[in-house]
Amino acid sequence: MKIYDTHQMIAEYARLSKKWCMFISWDMDGDIDELFKAAPYLNRDHLQILYDGQALLSFDSEDEMWVYYNQTVGDDGPTKSNPYAGPCRVYALTISPNGIFHNENT
């Protein structure tokens, strides 16, 4: 038996799938429309993800992952791809196909 914490689990998924991944999470204290501005790839179709307050995104390439990472507004504030400067912040952490954590937007 193995017991994984969230970070171990996402690292293992990236390694086994051999995919670039990005873990995202947020606190949903405010208007959901603010979340959609801070992470424009999320929408109302992602009901379970919205309820959970976190998700793991899996990508076919590193370049594709960077497109989404650069759209995600975290504690560092607006990005080159997303000028949103409102109250919502979405944490993003990138994971390589070998399960190593890389960038985070804090």
C-alpha positions in Angstrom: 0.0 0.0 0.0 1.1 3.6 -0.7 -0.5 6.7 0.7 0.0 9.9 -1.2 -0.4 13.5 -0.3 -1.8 15.8 -3.1 1.7 16.8 -4.3 3.0 13.3 -4.3 -0.1 12.2 -6.3 0.3 14.8 -9.0 4.0 14.2 -9.3 3.3 10.5 -9.7 0.6 11.2 -12.3 2.9 13.4 -14.4 5.6 10.7 -14.2 3.4 7.8 -15.1 1.6 9.7 -17.9 4.8 11.2 -19.2 2.9 14.5 -19.5 3.6 18.1 -18.5 1.1 19.1 -15.9 -0.1 22.1 -13.9 -1.8 21.9 -10.6 -4.1 24.8 -9.8 -6.0 25.8 -6.6 -7.9 28.8 -5.2 -10.1 29.9 -2.4 -13.6 30.6 -3.6 -14.7 33.4 -1.2 -15.9 35.8 -3.8 -17.6 36.1 -7.1 -17.1 33.0 -9.4 -16.8 35.4 -12.4 -13.6 36.7 -10.8 -12.2 33.2 -10.8 -13.0 33.0 -14.6 -11.0 36.2 -15.1 -8.0 34.9 -13.1 -8.1 31.5 -14.9 -9.9 32.1 -18.2 -9.7 28.5 -19.2 -12.2 27.5 -16.4 -15.9 27.9 -16.9 -19.2 26.8 -15.5 -18.9 23.4 -17.3 -16.2 22.4 -14.7 -18.7 22.0 -11.8 -16.8 19.4 -9.8 -13.5 21.3 -10.2 -15.2 24.6 -9.2 -16.6 22.8 -6.1 -13.2 21.2 -5.2 -11.2 24.4 -5.6 -8.4 22.6 -7.3 -7.5 20.7 -10.5 -4.7 19.0 -12.3 -4.3 20.0 -16.0 -2.4 17.6 -18.3 -0.8 18.8 -21.5 0.5 17.2 -24.7 3.6 19.6 -24.7 5.6 21.9 -22.5 4.7 24.8 -24.9 1.0 24.1 -24.4 1.4 24.1 -20.6 3.1 27.5 -20.7 0.2 29.0 -22.6 -2.1 28.1 -19.7 0.4 28.9 -16.9 0.8 32.4 -18.4 -3.0 32.9 -18.4 -3.2 32.1 -14.6 -3.1 35.1 -12.3 -1.6 34.2 -8.9 -0.1 36.2 -6.1 2.5 37.6 -8.5 -0.4 39.5 -10.1 -1.3 40.1 -13.8 0.7 38.3 -16.4 1.8 39.1 -20.0 -1.1 37.0 -21.2 -3.7 38.1 -18.6 -4.0 41.7 -17.4 -6.6 40.7 -14.7 -5.9 42.7 -11.5 -9.0 41.8 -9.4 -9.2 40.2 -6.0 -9.1 36.5 -7.1 -5.8 34.6 -7.2 -5.2 31.2 -8.6 -2.1 29.2 -7.5 -0.4 27.4 -10.3 2.5 24.8 -10.0 4.1 23.2 -13.1 5.3 19.6 -13.1 7.5 18.0 -15.7 7.0 14.5 -17.2 9.6 13.1 -14.8 7.5 14.3 -11.8 9.6 17.2 -10.8 8.0 20.4 -9.6 9.1 23.6 -11.4 7.5 27.0 -11.5 4.8 28.4 -9.2 3.1 31.8 -9.5 3.6 33.0 -6.0 
